Amino acid sequence: MTARLSRLVSSNWPVLVFIVLLVTLIVLKGRFNGFDARSLSVNALPLILIALAQFLIILTRGIDLSLGPVASVSGALMSLYVTDNPALGLALPLVAGLGAGLLNGVLIVGLRLPPIIVTLATMSIWQGVALVVLPNPGGTVPSDYQDALMGSFSSPVIGLVTLAVWAGLLTWLLGSRFGLSLRAIGSDEAAAEMSGVRVKRTKIIAYALGGLLAAISGMYMAVSMSSGSPVVGDGYILTSIAAVVIGGIPLTGGRGSPISVVMGGLILTITASLLYFAQVSSFYQSLINGLILLLVVGAPGTREYVAGLVRR
């Protein structure tokens, strides 16, 4: 019985943490209605999409620091064009995101450069492109898009369904041959190549899909704000990695599930809400965020410690 409880704690760590944080938030607010559920899902979705993009890349033992700025560029492009030319406003951001991911993949695989170095460079490039495209926050996104993607002011249905759909799509993808190839590369790249996995092509596709998901996240942010911003994605550069790690996924690649990433994103989002409703001064936000990132790094060790306590 104790061993079973220990395994339950270890395998469902992100869910248990989220439940504890949600209960704490309900106690602080004294309620949790449809509006609160909608706010949580709407606020969490951009982070979750970028974290899922990061997850695909981390599965191959890679990393992408440029996903946040790519989201900024995509949101800026959408806000500039979607009102006058909907087709261009929807297609151009997706092409930009896909192209950014392909560029990273080709540079990393083709030139055999470290992912952190390549994406650090492209992060700076895309930050500059975002400022060229939209020097200041602006542009417009018709309210119809917000109604379609986020639902009514007090209904959480569309937001929650959207989260479930994305988690389902990524789960299906990882169950495919491509997903198995990603896991194989992360577990042992040399062995994967000897077993017939097209390592180079799979890695490039992973980075391309990551860029595409980041672009969709940026477009979602533009819809939620009804405008674009050249820096809106910068806050997700590190938090996307944090969401993956909080979900219990090792940075060494090879294993993990999209559901865990979703829970990691929800945990970070609800933590921000807790700080707000606990009336923590904004002057301490950076300090607390830094502490949270430190806790993120120690999350796997903490999980094993708690599971050990349960066993004893």
C-alpha positions in Angstrom: 0.0 0.0 0.0 2.8 2.4 1.0 4.7 1.5 -2.2 1.6 2.2 -4.3 1.1 5.6 -2.6 4.7 6.4 -3.2 4.4 5.6 -6.9 1.2 7.7 -7.0 3.0 10.7 -5.5 6.0 10.3 -7.9 4.0 9.9 -11.1 1.3 12.5 -10.4 3.5 15.2 -8.8 2.5 18.1 -11.1 -1.2 17.3 -10.7 -0.9 17.2 -6.9 1.0 20.5 -6.8 -1.6 22.1 -9.0 -4.4 20.9 -6.8 -2.7 22.3 -3.7 -2.1 25.7 -5.4 -5.7 25.8 -6.7 -7.1 25.2 -3.2 -4.9 27.9 -1.8 -6.1 30.3 -4.5 -9.7 29.5 -3.7 -9.1 30.1 0.0 -7.5 33.5 -0.8 -10.2 34.6 -3.2 -13.1 33.0 -1.5 -14.5 31.7 -4.8 -13.6 30.0 -8.1 -16.3 30.5 -10.7 -16.6 30.3 -14.5 -14.8 33.6 -14.9 -11.9 32.5 -12.8 -11.6 29.2 -14.8 -11.7 31.1 -18.0 -9.0 33.6 -16.8 -6.8 30.7 -15.8 -7.1 28.9 -19.1 -6.7 32.0 -21.2 -3.7 33.2 -19.3 -2.1 29.8 -19.3 -2.5 28.8 -23.0 0.3 31.0 -24.5 2.8 29.6 -22.0 1.6 26.1 -22.5 1.9 26.3 -26.3 5.4 27.6 -26.0 6.2 25.0 -23.4 4.9 22.2 -25.6 7.1 23.6 -28.4 10.1 23.5 -26.0 9.1 20.0 -24.9 9.3 18.6 -28.5 12.8 20.0 -28.7 13.9 18.9 -25.2 12.9 15.3 -26.1 15.8 15.3 -28.5 18.2 16.7 -25.8 18.0 20.2 -27.4 16.8 23.5 -26.3 15.4 26.6 -28.0 15.8 30.1 -26.4 14.3 31.8 -29.4 10.7 30.6 -29.0 9.6 33.7 -27.0 10.8 36.3 -29.5 9.4 34.2 -32.4 6.0 34.5 -30.7 6.5 38.3 -30.4 7.2 38.5 -34.2 4.2 36.4 -35.1 1.8 38.3 -32.9 3.2 41.6 -34.3 2.7 40.4 -37.9 -0.9 39.2 -37.2 -1.9 42.5 -35.5 -0.5 44.5 -38.5 -2.2 42.6 -41.3 -5.2 40.5 -40.0 -7.7 43.4 -40.0 -7.2 44.5 -43.7 -6.1 41.1 -45.1 -7.2 38.2 -42.9 -5.6 35.5 -45.1 -2.2 37.3 -45.0 -2.5 38.1 -41.3 -3.1 34.5 -40.4 -0.6 32.9 -42.9 2.4 35.2 -42.5 2.9 34.6 -38.8 2.7 30.8 -39.2 5.2 31.0 -42.1 7.5 33.1 -40.0 7.4 30.7 -37.0 7.9 27.7 -39.2 10.8 29.4 -41.0 12.4 30.4 -37.7 12.2 26.8 -36.4 13.6 25.4 -39.7 16.5 27.8 -39.5 17.4 26.7 -36.0 17.2 23.1 -37.0 19.3 23.4 -40.1 22.0 25.4 -38.2 22.1 23.0 -35.3 22.0 19.8 -37.4 23.8 20.9 -40.5 26.7 22.7 -38.8 26.7 20.6 -35.7 26.5 23.6 -33.4 25.3 23.5 -29.8 21.6 24.3 -29.6 22.0 26.8 -26.7 24.5 28.8 -28.8 22.5 28.8 -32.0 19.2 29.7 -30.3 20.8 32.3 -28.2 21.9 34.0 -31.4 18.6 33.6 -33.2 16.8 34.8 -30.0 18.6 38.1 -30.4 17.9 38.2 -34.1 14.2 37.7 -33.6 14.0 40.3 -30.8 15.5 42.8 -33.3 13.1 41.7 -36.1 10.1 42.1 -33.7 11.2 45.7 -33.0 11.6 46.4 -36.7 8.1 44.9 -37.5 6.4 46.7 -34.6 8.6 49.3 -32.8 5.9 50.0 -30.2 2.8 48.0 -29.0 0.0 48.5 -31.5 -1.9 47.1 -34.4 -5.4 45.7 -34.1 -7.1 42.3 -34.0 -10.8 42.3 -34.5 -12.9 41.3 -31.5 -14.5 38.5 -33.4 -11.3 36.5 -33.1 -11.4 36.9 -29.3 -15.0 35.8 -29.2 -14.2 32.7 -31.3 -11.1 31.7 -29.5 -11.8 32.6 -25.9 -15.6 32.5 -25.5 -17.8 34.7 -23.4 -16.5 36.7 -20.4 -17.6 34.1 -17.8 -17.5 30.8 -19.7 -14.4 28.6 -19.4 -15.6 26.1 -21.9 -13.7 27.2 -25.0 -10.4 27.8 -23.1 -10.5 24.4 -21.4 -11.5 22.6 -24.6 -8.6 24.3 -26.4 -6.1 23.2 -23.7 -7.5 19.6 -24.0 -7.3 19.7 -27.8 -3.6 20.8 -27.8 -2.7 18.2 -25.2 -4.5 15.5 -27.2 -2.8 16.5 -30.5 0.7 16.4 -28.9 -0.1 13.1 -27.2 -1.2 11.6 -30.6 1.9 13.0 -32.2 4.2 11.4 -29.6 2.4 8.1 -30.1 3.2 8.1 -33.8 6.4 6.9 -35.5 7.8 10.5 -35.4 7.2 10.7 -31.6 8.9 7.4 -31.0 11.8 8.7 -33.1 12.0 11.8 -30.9 12.2 9.7 -27.7 14.8 7.4 -29.3 17.0 10.3 -30.2 16.8 11.7 -26.7 17.5 8.4 -25.0 20.5 7.4 -27.2 21.1 9.3 -30.5 23.8 6.9 -31.7 21.6 3.8 -31.0 18.6 5.5 -32.7 20.6 6.2 -35.8 21.9 2.6 -36.0 18.3 1.3 -35.6 17.2 3.3 -38.7 15.9 6.5 -37.2 16.6 9.5 -39.5 18.1 11.6 -36.8 18.9 14.7 -38.7 15.6 15.0 -40.4 13.7 14.3 -37.2 15.6 17.0 -35.3 15.0 19.6 -38.0 11.2 18.7 -37.9 11.2 19.0 -34.1 12.6 22.5 -34.3 10.3 23.5 -37.1 7.2 22.3 -35.2 8.5 24.2 -32.2 8.7 27.4 -34.2 5.2 26.8 -35.5 3.7 26.3 -32.0 5.5 29.4 -30.8 3.9 31.4 -33.7 0.5 30.1 -32.8 1.2 31.2 -29.2 2.1 34.6 -30.3 -1.0 34.9 -32.4 -3.1 33.8 -29.4 -1.5 36.5 -27.3 -2.3 39.1 -30.0 -5.9 38.0 -30.0 -6.1 38.1 -26.2 -4.7 41.7 -26.2 -6.4 42.8 -29.4 -3.0 44.1 -30.5 0.6 43.1 -30.9 3.8 43.8 -28.9 7.5 43.4 -29.9 8.4 42.2 -26.4 5.4 40.2 -25.3 7.1 36.8 -25.8 10.3 37.6 -24.0 8.8 36.6 -20.7 8.4 33.1 -22.0 12.0 32.4 -22.8 12.9 30.8 -19.5 9.4 30.1 -18.2 8.7 27.7 -21.1 11.7 25.7 -19.9 10.5 26.0 -16.3 7.0 24.6 -17.2 8.6 21.6 -18.9 10.8 20.8 -15.8 8.0 21.4 -13.3 6.0 18.8 -15.3 8.7 16.3 -14.3 10.4 16.1 -17.7 14.2 15.8 -17.6 16.3 18.1 -19.7 18.3 15.1 -20.8 15.4 14.2 -23.1 13.9 10.9 -24.2 10.8 10.8 -22.0 7.8 12.8 -20.7 4.2 13.5 -21.7 2.4 16.6 -23.0 -0.1 16.4 -20.1 2.8 16.9 -17.7 3.8 20.0 -19.7 0.2 21.4 -19.5 0.2 20.9 -15.8 3.6 22.7 -15.5 2.2 25.7 -17.4 -0.9 25.7 -15.2 1.2 25.6 -12.1 3.3 28.6 -13.2 0.2 30.6 -14.2 -1.7 29.9 -10.9 1.4 30.8 -9.0 1.4 34.3 -10.5 -2.3 34.6 -9.6 -1.5 33.6 -6.0 1.2 36.3 -5.8 -1.3 38.9 -7.0 -4.1 37.9 -4.6 -1.7 37.5 -1.7 -0.9 41.2 -2.3 2.8 40.7 -2.9 4.4 43.9 -3.9 5.5 44.1 -7.6 8.9 45.1 -6.3 9.4 41.5 -5.1 8.1 39.8 -8.2 11.5 39.4 -9.8 12.9 38.0 -6.6 10.1 35.5 -6.2 10.3 34.5 -9.9 14.0 33.8 -9.4 13.3 31.6 -6.4 10.6 29.8 -8.3 13.1 29.0 -11.1 15.5 27.7 -8.4 12.8 25.5 -7.1 12.1 24.3 -10.6 15.6 23.1 -11.0 15.2 21.1 -7.7 11.7 19.8 -8.6 12.8 16.3 -9.5 14.8 15.9 -6.3 12.0 17.3 -4.2 9.6 14.9 -5.8 11.8 11.9 -4.9 12.3 13.2 -1.4 8.5 13.4 -0.8 8.0 10.0 -2.3 10.8 8.7 0.0 9.0 10.2 3.0 5.8 8.4 2.0 7.7 5.1 1.6 9.2 5.5 5.1 
